[in-house]
């Protein structure tokens, strides 16, 4: 096995850790903003189950989308910290960090594929219908679901 050149270590200590940290902060900001909006909706709810905050927060963190984004925040932050603490060395990232980043990438790819094929409406448009995450497949525009 060959060792990386010394200039590869300089690449990791340059702008890349900052890019990872910025990505982690942006994803974290999006999660916090969505959680805040979810809590606002729960507080305005009139039903007992809709306004029960522990249940709403537990449900929020049970979505695969949120879990994959949290994993991405953890992975990007850990990679940035590791790169900053090993600045100027030719050390390879540890296996746990490589596995964490690979898992986060795979989860985000699954999230993106599922969103773009099912939740965005692409799948239903081929049949003249659209898909709504809350209502399922809806009739084409201008047609009532009763007349189908």
N, C-alpha and C positions, 0 to 999 in steps of 0.2 A: 504494500500500500504506500502511496506517495504522500508526502506532507505538503500542505498548501504553501505557496510562497509567502514571504514575510509581508508583502504588500496587501495580501488578503486580510490580514488582521487590521491594517489601517482602514480598510473599507468598512469593517464592522464598527470601528470607533469613530467614524465620520458622521454622516447625516442619517444613516440607516436606523440607529437606535432612537434618534429623535423622531423619525418618521413613524416608527412603531409606537412610541409613547403618545404621539399626537393621534394616531389611529385609535389607541386604547381610550384616550380621553374623549374623543368624538363619539365612539360607540357607547361609552359610559354615560355621556350627556344625553344621548338618544334614549337609553334605557330609563334614566331618571325622569326625563320629560314624559315618556309614555306611562311610567308608573304614576307620576303626578296627575296626568290626565285621567287615568283609570280610577284613582282615588277620588278625584273630583266628581266623576260620574257616579261612583258608589255613594258618595255623600249626598248626592242629589236624588238618589233612587228612593222610591216610595215603598218598595217591597222589603220585608225583613231580610231575605237572603241576599238581595242586591245591595243592601247597605251594611252588611256585616263585614267590617274591614279585614279581620284576620282571614276570612274566607276569600275575599277579593284579592288580597295580597298573595295568598297561597296559590290561588288560581293563576294569577299573573305570572308567577315564577314557574308554573307548571307547563307553560307553552314552550315547545321545542325551539321556536324562534328566539325567545328570550334566553333560554338556556344556552343556545349556541352563541348568542351575542355575549353573554357573561363569560363563557369559556374563551371567546376571542379576546375580551378585555384582559382576562387573567394571563393568557398566553402572550399577547403582545406586550403587556407590562412586564412580565417575567423575562421575556427576551430582551427588552430594552434595558432592564436593570442588569441582567447578566452581561450584556455587551458593554455597558458603562463600567461595570466592576472589573471586567477583563480587558480593558482598553490597552492597546499596544502589545498584547500577547498574541501568539499564534494558536491559542487554545481553541479546540473545537467545542461547540455547545454540548452540554451533557445530553445523554440519551433521553432523560425525562423531559427536557425542554423541546427536543426534536419531536418526541411523541405528542406532547401537548400542542405544539404548533400544527402538526399534521392532523390531529384530531379536530382542532378548531377549524382548520381549512376544510376538512371533509364535512363537518357539520354545517358550515356556512354555505358550502356548495349544495348540500341537500336542501337547505332552507331556500336558497335562490332558485333551484330547479323546481321545487314544489310550488313556490310562490308564482313563478312565471308560467308554469303549466296549468295550475289549478286555480289559484286564488286571484290572479290578475285578469282572467277572462279569456285567455288565448284558446283554451281547450273548447269552451262552449261556442266561441265565435265560428269555428269551423262548421258547426251544425246550425248556424243561425241563432244560437242562444248564447247567453253569457252566464258565468258562474258567480254567485255571490257567496262569500264565506259563511254568512249567517243564514241565508235562505235556500242554499243549494242551487241547482240549475234553474234559471228563470226562463220564462218564455221569451221569444223574440220581441223586440220593441213593437208596440202597437197591438199585441195580441194578449188577451186575458188568459190567465192560467185555467180559468173555468171552461173556456171554449175549446181547450185542447183535448 
